[in-house]
Amino acid sequence: MRKVEICVSNLPLGTQRVWELIAERYPEVQLRRWACLGLCDLCVRRPFVLVDDREVLQAPSPEALWALFCRRMEDGPPV
């Protein structure tokens, strides 16, 4: 995993904290914020991040998203 992107409209759902945790724990990951990622149906409902331009990680809470992200980092890219 090299790049994680977020939509600024998703920040109020808790993605801001996940962003900060990624920056602290995984400094090798490139972080990008965009005004819109074109995932509006998801963006208004749940915290999410876009990984390496192709994989969407989503969860019902920021804490669950952080846990999912950490597992993803440990497991490596999907096959």
C-alpha positions as CSV (number, residue, x, y, z in Angstrom):
1,M,0.0,0.0,0.0
2,R,1.4,3.3,-1.1
3,K,-1.4,5.8,-1.3
4,V,-4.6,6.5,0.8
5,E,-7.1,9.1,-0.4
6,I,-10.0,10.6,1.4
7,C,-12.9,12.9,0.5
8,V,-13.1,16.1,2.6
9,S,-16.8,15.7,2.8
10,N,-16.3,12.4,4.6
11,L,-14.2,14.1,7.4
12,P,-17.2,14.8,9.6
13,L,-17.9,11.1,9.8
14,G,-14.6,10.6,11.6
15,T,-12.2,10.0,8.7
16,Q,-10.1,12.9,10.0
17,R,-9.0,10.9,13.0
18,V,-8.2,7.9,10.8
19,W,-6.2,10.2,8.6
20,E,-4.2,11.4,11.6
21,L,-3.6,7.9,12.8
22,I,-2.4,6.7,9.4
23,A,0.0,9.7,9.2
24,E,1.4,8.9,12.7
25,R,1.7,5.1,12.4
26,Y,2.4,4.7,8.7
27,P,4.6,7.6,7.6
28,E,5.5,5.7,4.4
29,V,1.9,5.9,3.1
30,Q,1.2,8.9,0.9
31,L,-2.0,10.7,2.0
32,R,-4.2,12.8,-0.3
33,R,-7.4,14.7,0.4
34,W,-9.8,15.5,-2.4
35,A,-12.9,17.6,-2.6
36,C,-14.7,14.6,-4.2
37,L,-13.7,11.1,-5.0
38,G,-17.0,10.4,-6.8
39,L,-18.2,7.9,-4.2
40,C,-21.0,10.2,-2.9
41,D,-23.5,7.4,-1.9
42,L,-20.9,6.0,0.4
43,C,-19.3,9.3,1.5
44,V,-22.5,10.6,3.2
45,R,-23.1,7.3,5.0
46,R,-19.9,5.8,6.4
47,P,-16.2,6.5,7.0
48,F,-14.1,5.2,4.1
49,V,-10.7,5.6,2.5
50,L,-9.6,4.8,-1.1
51,V,-6.4,2.7,-1.2
52,D,-4.1,2.7,-4.1
53,D,-6.7,4.1,-6.5
54,R,-8.7,0.9,-6.5
55,E,-9.7,-0.6,-3.1
56,V,-12.3,1.1,-0.9
57,L,-12.1,0.3,2.8
58,Q,-15.3,1.3,4.7
59,A,-16.7,0.7,8.1
60,P,-19.6,1.8,10.3
61,S,-17.3,3.9,12.6
62,P,-13.9,5.5,12.5
63,E,-12.6,3.0,15.1
64,A,-13.7,0.1,12.9
65,L,-12.2,1.7,9.8
66,W,-8.9,2.2,11.7
67,A,-8.9,-1.5,12.7
68,L,-9.7,-2.6,9.2
69,F,-6.9,-0.4,7.8
70,C,-4.4,-1.8,10.3
71,R,-5.4,-5.4,9.3
72,R,-5.1,-4.5,5.6
73,M,-1.6,-3.1,6.3
74,E,-0.6,-6.3,8.1
75,D,-2.1,-8.6,5.4
76,G,-0.7,-6.8,2.4
77,P,-2.5,-6.1,-0.9
78,P,-5.4,-8.3,-2.0
79,V,-4.7,-11.1,-4.5
